[in-house]
Amino acid sequence: MLPATFKLCAAISYRHLRNMTGLRRQAAVAISQELSKLACRSTGPSTWINQVRRRSSLLSSRLEEKPFSEMEMSYIKQGEEALQKSLSILGDQDGWKTETVMGNGDKVLSKVLPDVGKVFRLEVVVDKPLDTVYTELVDNMEQMGDWNPSVKEVKILQKIGKDTVITHEKAATTPGNIVGPRDFVSVRCSKRRGSTCVLAGMATKYGAMPEQEGFIRAENGPTCMILRPLAGSPSQTKLIWLLSIDLKGWLPKTIINQVLSQTQVDFANHLRERLAQTVAVNC
């Protein structure tokens, strides 16, 4: 049923059907019903993941706003797919192994998935309210290169509706040039549902951003950052970051795993420093 539903959504992007509001509404309702069925059949996810999954359909919300081109609809679908896959991975609590535990409680876990490879999961608590963290990671996305040494540049190539963007990211060269210059083209979607915020993404193709000279085009995804207030302490934010990257090129897995795990630990520290500076400036 779900593939047929997506075909229905694609059909409404054609010019002679775009103004058929009833068909758009029918497609939106059908997709929401299908995603709800998928959520009910899945096992393992905690309550907050199920809540996001049930209410996360990008397609249903956008189809009521305005018609999108067939290409835009494909990007919206990719963003939704990244979100659903990420939540499914995070919802399965089995098989995670500890990579790193820091003195402040930050920890990195990992597991190997048959269809994805090795994924990493960062869990940290940030001493700032959710809205402050969300603003820095989502609204100020293009400024990440200013405070995260692992990122050289983030550029938004296209915005689609309220929640979907296409981005181009350039990764900074690692110390000792262990990993050479990489870049990524990604589709990202951000959703806020109650007290939970999700930023999900995955690699995509974008004609206006072909492979760049001097960079190896790597691929990420599904990736996901989840923010929610720390239980009992709304002034603090629990951040979970699912990281899945194929760096391409000829790199030993041991080096890749070490770099990715350390990247997550460093990210948490740099984010805290950035938030502290931002709050100080605004005071």
Buried (B, 14 or more C-beta within 10 A) or exposed (E): EEEEBBEBBBBBBEEEEBEBEEBBEBBBEBBBBBBBEBBEEBEEBEEBBBBBBBBBBBBBBBBEEEBBEEEBBBBBBBBBBBBBBBBBBBBBEEEBEEBBEEEEEBBBBBBEEEEBEBBBBBBBBBBBBBBBBBBBBBEBBEBBBEBBEBBBBBEEBBEBBEBBBBBBBBBBBBEEEEBBBBBBBBBBBBBBBEEBBBBBBBBBEBEEBEEEEEBBBBBBBBBBBBBBBBEEEEEBBBBBBBBBBEBEEEBEEEEBBEBBBBBBBEBBBBBBEBBEEBEEEEE
